[in-house]
């Protein structure tokens, strides 16, 4: 079975505390600001959905949510993206030893998407 589901959602916000309050109040999400990730407030997976994070950003545009797709091999997936005429925006980059790696790309329609892998 292929393992390419959405694994992470990144929602931009100008104010992490306000975003945390809003989503905890409205949806009862558990939102955590972790030490070492000052520009992120993480929300955990729910029984019926994926987890993700609020990304602190001074520039927030509508439609700027980034969806991350799980892959076992980011390098191979990036090659396939190039072959299919997608654009690599951010090459494979380590987040941390604990949190794995990510990369960013634009699909054939110009949608910004992310890849994530533990390795």
Phi, psi and omega in degrees: 000133180288145184244073183230042178276166174292132183240346185203139178237133181242117181251120180287146177209148176278338185222105181299320182296319179293319178296317178302310180300312183301307185287329174291321182287313186282313188251358182060034176285151171267114183247126187236131172260112184270145174299135180092350178236065187297335182263010182231145167232115186272141170243138186280159174301145173255175179299332184240020181197172182274159174271181180179206182206154168266130181254121178289126182209134177289337182247108180242120179246149174299141178079015183261022176288136179250123176262136180250133181254132178289141174213149177280339185214096182299317183301314179295319180295320177297321176298317179296323178297314178299315180298329181270013176074022172278172182242129176277122182261320179222119179293172180306125184225135179283131174280304175190170178300323182285324189258001173081214188230158174218165172210158178238146178211162171251133178283182184299339179264000180090007178286128177282127182225162178238158172242148175222142175211144176292329183252000000 
